[in-house]
Amino acid sequence: MPVAFELDLPQDLASLRLPPAVDRRLQHLLNQQDQGIPLTDEERSEAEGLVDLAEMLSLLRLRARRTS
């Protein structure tokens, strides 16, 4: 079943980024994993969601650059 929702996006889509605190959290989780420190199931789920969000923002930035 498709789901539709509306987002208020900034005027300048090319400026979309993870907020600094969220980016730091993602980097912390990825660094922890890279150092061989296992993530809990909750941390892994959090990291996956943050990576998905970061990828979506990157795609939006790329599309914004193509249309400008």
N, C-alpha and C positions, 0 to 999 in steps of 0.2 A: 504494500500500500504506500504510494508516494506521500511524502510530507512536504509541505511548503511553509516557508517562514520568511520574514522580512528582517533585514539587518540595516541599521543606520551606519553607512560607511563614510569615512572621511572624504573630503573633497579630493584629496590627493592620494589615490590608491597606491601610488608608488612609495608612500611613506609608511605603509602598513608594516609593523614589526611586532614581535612579541614584546610585551612590557618588560623592562629590565629585570624585575624580580622574577618573573616567570621564566625568562631566558636563563637567569642564573640557576634557578631550580633545575631546569632541563639539563644544563651543563653539568651540574653537580651529580645528577643521576647517571648521565652518560659517562662521566669521569669515574664514578664509583664502579660502574660495570666494566669499564676499560681496565681498571686496576685489579680486576678479578674478585671484587667484593660483590657477592650475590645480592641482587635486588629482591625484596619481598614481592609477593604477588601484587600487593597494593602499589608498591613503587614501580613495578614493571608496567602495570596498567596505566599509572600516571604518566610515565615516560612515553609510552606508546601514544597516548592521547595528545601529549604536548608535541611530539614529533609530527603527528597528523596535522595539528593546528599550524605548526611552523611551515610544513609543506604547502598547506592550503594558502597561507599568507604569501609564500614565495610565488605560487602560481598566480595569485591575484596581482602581485607586483609586476610579474612578467607580462601579463595581459594588459595592464595599465600602460606599460612602456610601449607595447606594440601599437596601442591605439592613440598614443600622443604624438 
